[in-house]
Amino acid sequence: MPTEILMPALSPTMEEGTLAKWLVKEGDEVASGDILAEIETDKATMEFEAVDEGTIGKILIEEGSDGVKVNTPIAVLLEEGESADDIDSAAPAKEEKPQAEEAPKAAEAETPEAGYGRGATDANDAPTKSDAKAPAAPKDDKGGRIFASPLARRIAADKGLDLTQIEGSGPRGRIVKADVESAQPTAAKADSPAAAKDAAPVTQPAPAGPSSDAVRKMYEDREVEEVKLDGMRKTIAARLTEAKQTVPHFYLRRDIQIDALLSFRSDLNKQLEARGVKLSVNDFIIKACALALQSVPDANAVWAGDRILKLKPSDVAVAVAIEGGLFTPVLQDADTKSLSTLSAQMKDLATRARDRKLAPHEYQGGSFAISNLGMFGIDNFDAVINPPHGAILAVGAGVKKPIIGKDGEITAATVMSVTLSVDHRVIDGALGAQLLNAIVENLENPMIMLA
């Protein structure tokens, strides 16, 4: 049988992507490791390599297609001795699920290993010992078989879910583990014994706002430009909505006098000029936060659903604005790196972020983030926490202000306003205050950051 090439999951959170460009055409021979296509995820454009050797028999998804779900067949690979006449059986089903009599018995044990590019949604759906007791494959109202993995059927039975009400995301619409885990108990049949016993009333979430059709109607007599949401904007919208709805934010604010920092930075840049190094204020902020996380280790933590994970290294994420969205590349082990090293790495990450060339491991992880809008003249603002981080520091511009000195005299100083947004599930008020105090101490006394 020809092998289906499936839409790969190129990051742990990827659910769909855009097949930006095919680098092969039908009839081309490919070997393992050859680049087949360029695929746009919500964050980057990445190359997709062949796993097996063979001939591209048919391209199923045209380049430029967006919203292609992970595990969707995108092409068919022919092995030696196979021809285009064998492809029909490998083409994805488009309309109805195959009827029971048309499905071979072997399909019961079928797993995504028949193709490649298998993603995280199916990674645990291979049959296991526990799947041996999975319920028999159900049928729809017309007697047609509903394709679901053994593990998905077992989970559905445990949760009292009606598989006829669940849309599968696996190959050929196959229902997989992720589909039943994300399904609501209200999808269960009313006469299901498991549903009657286990299903609890489900509170429906409040509407997020008027529907898209209703909004369009509001402005039907106005001149508007409709901007289609790309994968990045959809992800940003979903994650920030989740953050504001589920993360209990509280905010701590401080003014930081940075005249000593500006003077110290100027002196260092003069000495580093011959090496082509120019430190920014943001480089010092990254270092100050990284060292503060080491000084207050209980705050170097993330929320993991049923527990808190405390990190040993200081992995600091920094928000980078790009066209149509933002990235938060992560500077790992920032507490152990010199200012010049942090500066070089940040410049490299920011450049590749704007080109959407970051690999997933470069923008995932970390326990803490920095969002600096000072260069845009913003005095202060409140940033939204990026789950699962425990906190994010919003940094405003340094502004000359009158202050009262130690002896009561009025003088001028450059003051930078910062706001620490904190996840109260991870960090309590006093602990958050300790963390912010440590950051302020580092920035107002920059020499200690070199100790």
HELIX and SHEET records of a PDB file:
HELIX    1   1 ALA A   84  ASP A   86  5                                   3    
HELIX    2   2 ASP A   88  ALA A   90  5                                   3    
HELIX    3   3 ALA A  100  GLU A  102  5                                   3    
HELIX    4   4 LYS A  105  ALA A  109  5                                   5    
HELIX    5   5 PRO A  112  ALA A  114  5                                   3    
HELIX    6   6 ALA A  120  ASP A  122  5                                   3    
HELIX    7   7 LYS A  129  LYS A  133  5                                   5    
HELIX    8   8 PRO A  150  LYS A  159  1                                  10    
HELIX    9   9 LEU A  163  GLN A  165  5                                   3    
HELIX   10  10 PRO A  171  GLY A  173  5                                   3    
HELIX   11  11 LYS A  177  SER A  182  1                                   6    
HELIX   12  12 PRO A  185  ALA A  187  5                                   3    
HELIX   13  13 PRO A  193  ASP A  198  1                                   6    
HELIX   14  14 SER A  212  MET A  218  1                                   7    
HELIX   15  15 GLY A  231  THR A  246  1                                  16    
HELIX   16  16 ASP A  259  LEU A  272  1                                  14    
HELIX   17  17 GLU A  273  ARG A  275  5                                   3    
HELIX   18  18 VAL A  281  SER A  295  1                                  15    
HELIX   19  19 PRO A  297  ALA A  299  5                                   3    
HELIX   20  20 ALA A  334  THR A  336  5                                   3    
HELIX   21  21 LEU A  339  ARG A  354  1                                  16    
HELIX   22  22 PRO A  360  TYR A  363  1                                   4    
HELIX   23  23 GLY A  374  PHE A  376  5                                   3    
HELIX   24  24 GLY A  429  GLU A  444  1                                  16    
HELIX   25  25 PRO A  446  LEU A  450  5                                   5    
SHEET    1   A 4 THR A   3  LEU A   6  0                                        
SHEET    2   A 4 PRO A  73  LEU A  78 -1                                        
SHEET    3   A 4 GLY A  54  ILE A  59 -1                                        
SHEET    4   A 4 GLU A  29  VAL A  30 -1                                        
SHEET    1   B 4 THR A  45  GLU A  49  0                                        
SHEET    2   B 4 ILE A  35  GLU A  40 -1                                        
SHEET    3   B 4 GLU A  16  TRP A  22 -1                                        
SHEET    4   B 4 SER A  65  LYS A  69 -1                                        
SHEET    1   C 6 HIS A 249  GLN A 257  0                                        
SHEET    2   C 6 ILE A 410  ASP A 423 -1                                        
SHEET    3   C 6 ALA A 391  ILE A 404 -1                                        
SHEET    4   C 6 PHE A 368  ASN A 372  1                                        
SHEET    5   C 6 VAL A 316  VAL A 318  1                                        
SHEET    6   C 6 VAL A 330  LEU A 331 -1                                        
SHEET    1   D 2 ALA A 301  TRP A 303  0                                        
SHEET    2   D 2 ILE A 308  LYS A 310 -1                                        
SHEET    1   E 2 VAL A 320  ILE A 322  0                                        
SHEET    2   E 2 GLY A 325  PHE A 327 -1                                        
END                                                                             
